[in-house]
Amino acid sequence: MANSQKRAIQNYRSRLGERGLARFEVLGRDADRDLIRSLARRLSEDTPAASELRATVSKSIAGEPTKPGGILEALRRSPLVGAEVNLSRPREEGRKVDL
């Protein structure tokens, strides 16, 4: 790449940085290209609508916080509770190996 092209890219990115923006690459489905671009365009604006959209998307992605003890609750709901299953196994020494 020529020095003039590198300098142009560097100037462009520094102007973005002055505006509080950053350029980054995102992988996604081709069908979602327009959706992601419009979402990024809307989020780059410094408006109340952008803040509301940011909060909505963040809440949607985050979901509900997990509660402690979730594994224990799942085990308690198991159909094997009270089945008195013997999970012990005999202890074996293993085989002899001649090295």
Contacts in CASP RR format, 6 or more apart in sequence:
PFRMAT RR
TARGET T0000
AUTHOR 0000-0000-0000
METHOD contacts of the structure
MODEL  1
MANSQKRAIQNYRSRLGERGLARFEVLGRDADRDLIRSLARRLSEDTPAA
SELRATVSKSIAGEPTKPGGILEALRRSPLVGAEVNLSRPREEGRKVDL
13 23 0 8 1.000
16 22 0 8 1.000
16 23 0 8 1.000
21 44 0 8 1.000
26 36 0 8 1.000
28 36 0 8 1.000
39 53 0 8 1.000
39 57 0 8 1.000
42 49 0 8 1.000
42 50 0 8 1.000
42 53 0 8 1.000
43 50 0 8 1.000
43 53 0 8 1.000
43 54 0 8 1.000
44 50 0 8 1.000
75 81 0 8 1.000
END
